[in-house]
Amino acid sequence: MEQIISALISAGIPSIVATALVIIMGLIFRKDNKIVVGDTQNVNKAVAKANKELTETNKKLLDKIEELSTTMNERVSNLEEEVNSKVEENIKLKEAVEKLTSEAEELKTIKNQLTVIIKERK
């Protein structure tokens, strides 16, 4: 049984899957209509071990997902703050442009008036 598991693992199959496959294979092979799986206690141990590995792997995956989710939520929050800051900055810049445009128009009007006054004095 261990040789088959080792062969499956060396073929790139995770140990939990390899163990489960061997258990299933053992249940499928029959001799004289009797299931040949070896010692039932060993099968139960293998199933318990596979279940424990699966539970541990599942917990690790859930922890990793939670960690990634937290990281992504923090990143989204930071990006939202950055966008809000840029929006405020954009609004202030638009207001400054409007003010400068208005002042430029006023200066243009004053220049035109001064030009007229200067021409009248000549």
C-alpha positions in Angstrom: 0.0 0.0 0.0 2.8 2.4 0.9 4.6 1.6 -2.4 1.5 2.6 -4.4 1.1 5.8 -2.4 4.7 6.7 -2.9 4.4 6.0 -6.7 1.3 8.2 -6.8 3.0 11.0 -4.9 6.1 10.8 -7.1 3.7 11.2 -10.1 2.6 14.5 -8.7 -0.6 13.5 -6.9 -0.9 15.0 -3.4 -0.5 12.5 -0.5 -4.1 12.9 0.7 -5.4 12.0 -2.8 -2.9 9.2 -3.2 -4.0 7.7 0.2 -7.6 8.0 -0.7 -7.0 6.3 -4.1 -5.2 3.4 -2.6 -8.0 2.9 0.0 -10.6 3.0 -2.8 -8.5 0.6 -4.9 -8.2 -1.8 -2.0 -12.0 -1.8 -1.6 -12.5 -2.5 -5.3 -10.2 -5.5 -5.6 -12.1 -8.6 -4.7 -11.1 -12.2 -4.3 -13.7 -15.0 -4.1 -16.4 -12.3 -3.6 -14.5 -11.0 -0.5 -13.1 -7.6 -0.3 -9.3 -7.7 0.0 -8.1 -4.7 1.9 -5.8 -6.1 4.4 -6.2 -5.3 8.0 -9.4 -3.3 8.7 -7.6 -1.4 11.4 -5.0 -0.2 8.9 -7.6 0.9 6.5 -9.4 2.8 9.3 -6.0 4.4 10.3 -5.4 5.4 6.7 -8.9 6.9 6.4 -8.4 8.8 9.6 -5.0 10.0 8.5 -6.4 11.1 5.1 -9.3 12.8 6.9 -6.9 14.6 9.3 -4.6 15.7 6.4 -7.7 16.9 4.5 -8.9 18.9 7.5 -5.5 20.4 8.0 -5.1 21.3 4.4 -8.6 22.8 4.4 -7.8 24.9 7.5 -4.6 26.1 5.9 -6.5 27.1 2.7 -9.2 28.9 4.7 -6.5 30.7 6.7 -4.8 31.7 3.5 -8.1 32.9 1.9 -8.9 34.9 5.1 -5.4 36.5 5.0 -5.7 37.3 1.3 -9.2 38.7 1.8 -8.0 40.9 4.6 -5.1 42.1 2.5 -7.4 42.8 -0.5 -9.9 44.7 1.7 -7.1 46.8 3.1 -5.8 47.5 -0.4 -9.4 48.4 -1.6 -9.8 50.7 1.4 -6.4 52.4 0.7 -7.3 52.9 -3.0 -10.8 54.3 -2.1 -9.0 56.8 0.2 -6.6 57.7 -2.5 -9.4 58.1 -5.1 -11.4 60.4 -2.7 -8.2 62.4 -2.0 -7.7 62.8 -5.8 -11.3 63.8 -6.3 -11.0 66.5 -3.7 -7.7 67.7 -5.2 -9.4 67.8 -8.7 -12.3 69.8 -7.3 -9.9 72.4 -5.8 -7.9 72.6 -9.0 -11.0 73.2 -11.0 -12.1 75.9 -8.7 -8.6 77.5 -8.9 -8.7 77.3 -12.8 -12.2 79.0 -12.7 -10.9 81.7 -10.4 -7.8 82.3 -12.5 -9.9 82.4 -15.7 -12.2 84.9 -14.2 -9.3 87.1 -13.0 -7.7 86.8 -16.5 -11.0 88.0 -18.0 -11.1 90.9 -15.6 -7.5 91.8 -16.4 -8.3 91.6 -20.1 -11.2 94.0 -19.6 -9.0 96.4 -17.6 -6.3 96.3 -20.3 -8.8 97.1 -23.0 -10.1 100.0 -20.9 -6.6 101.3 -20.3 -5.8 101.0 -24.0 -8.9 103.0 -24.9 -8.0 105.7 -22.3 -4.4 105.9 -23.6 -5.6 106.3 -27.2 -8.1 109.0 -26.1 -5.3 111.0 -24.4 -3.1 111.0 -27.5 
